[in-house]
Structure formats: C-alpha cells, structure tokens
Amino acid sequence: MTFQAVAPVDELTDDAALAVEVESAGGDEVPVAIIQIDNELFAVHDECSHGKVRLSEGDVDARKCVIECWLHGSAFDLRTGAAKTLPATQPIATYPCKIDEGQVWVDVDEPTNA
C-alpha cells in the first residue's frame, strides 16, 4: 500500500466531507472526499457515478453512513461505496485511510471495494 498524507486531521469536521486531490502511482490526480463520523474515518472517490459532480459538495448523513450527491440526490454507502438510491446504480471507489501523527493518510492505488 502507498499511503499519502493528504490533510491535517484538524481540518476534518464531523459529518462533513473534506475534498482533497491525491496523486496515484500513475501520476493522475484522484479526487477524494474524506469524511469523519464520530471516530470512524472514510475516504471515497469524490465524484458521483451518475452525475459526474463532486460528492464532497453534498450532504453527509451520519445516521445512515452515506454521502448524498447534491445534483440528483443519489446516496452512496461510505463503507462499501454502493449506490443506495437512484438515479445512481454504479458504486464509487472506497479507499484505505488512517490517521497517523496528526495527518490523514489515504491510498488511492488499492481501493477497498475494487
């Protein structure tokens, strides 16, 4: 795994998404939304599989553990990336993430739901 530091942990706000760009091993910039709910951390691809807009601009529902696309209302499970509501039918990538030494770390090269 190739974890990269993407943001200081103090930039996270409970139940809100933080948008970051993470460089893949191939040199591409990958949009990632980082979400913290209580003490659990999630990293998901920051693009709706239906509308091609940033999920980080939508709402996080901590109770259901989903992020909702602001454009058409599709919701995605933060744990699995599964599309939970229409119009989206395709999942989004979820990435390994952790907090270490005050930083949020993400690995975009090995999605957990590949």
JOCORPE-V84643 format. One record per residue. N is the residue number from 1. PSI is psi in degrees with one decimal (NA if undefined). Layout:
n: (N & N)
psi: (PSI & PSI)
This chain:
n: (1 & 2 & 3 & 4 & 5 & 6 & 7 & 8 & 9 & 10 & 11 & 12 & 13 & 14 & 15 & 16 & 17 & 18 & 19 & 20 & 21 & 22 & 23 & 24 & 25 & 26 & 27 & 28 & 29 & 30 & 31 & 32 & 33 & 34 & 35 & 36 & 37 & 38 & 39 & 40 & 41 & 42 & 43 & 44 & 45 & 46 & 47 & 48 & 49 & 50 & 51 & 52 & 53 & 54 & 55 & 56 & 57 & 58 & 59 & 60 & 61 & 62 & 63 & 64 & 65 & 66 & 67 & 68 & 69 & 70 & 71 & 72 & 73 & 74 & 75 & 76 & 77 & 78 & 79 & 80 & 81 & 82 & 83 & 84 & 85 & 86 & 87 & 88 & 89 & 90 & 91 & 92 & 93 & 94 & 95 & 96 & 97 & 98 & 99 & 100 & 101 & 102 & 103 & 104 & 105 & 106 & 107 & 108 & 109 & 110 & 111 & 112 & 113 & 114)
psi: (145.7 & 81.6 & 142.5 & 140.0 & 129.5 & -21.9 & 151.3 & 141.9 & -27.8 & -4.7 & -11.4 & 141.2 & 130.4 & 135.4 & 24.5 & 152.6 & 141.4 & 121.6 & 130.7 & 162.4 & 131.4 & 130.6 & 127.5 & 170.4 & -28.7 & -2.2 & -0.9 & 147.8 & 122.9 & 123.1 & 129.8 & 138.4 & 126.2 & 128.8 & 133.8 & 124.2 & 117.5 & -118.7 & 15.2 & 137.5 & 138.4 & 146.3 & 123.4 & 157.3 & 129.9 & 51.5 & 126.3 & 135.8 & -9.5 & -52.7 & -6.6 & 41.9 & 164.2 & 121.1 & -28.6 & -15.3 & -4.3 & -167.4 & 148.1 & 128.4 & 99.7 & -34.9 & -40.1 & -8.3 & 50.9 & 159.6 & 136.6 & 132.9 & 132.1 & -20.7 & -51.8 & -0.8 & 8.6 & 139.0 & 142.4 & 135.9 & 126.1 & -24.5 & -40.4 & -18.2 & -2.6 & 140.7 & 122.4 & -23.1 & 152.4 & 157.1 & -8.0 & 139.9 & -17.2 & 144.5 & 169.7 & 156.8 & 143.2 & 144.3 & 147.8 & 139.2 & 159.1 & 167.0 & 129.0 & 131.3 & 40.7 & 8.2 & 150.7 & 130.8 & 138.8 & 146.1 & 107.0 & -7.0 & -16.5 & 76.6 & 144.0 & -15.6 & 27.3 & NA)
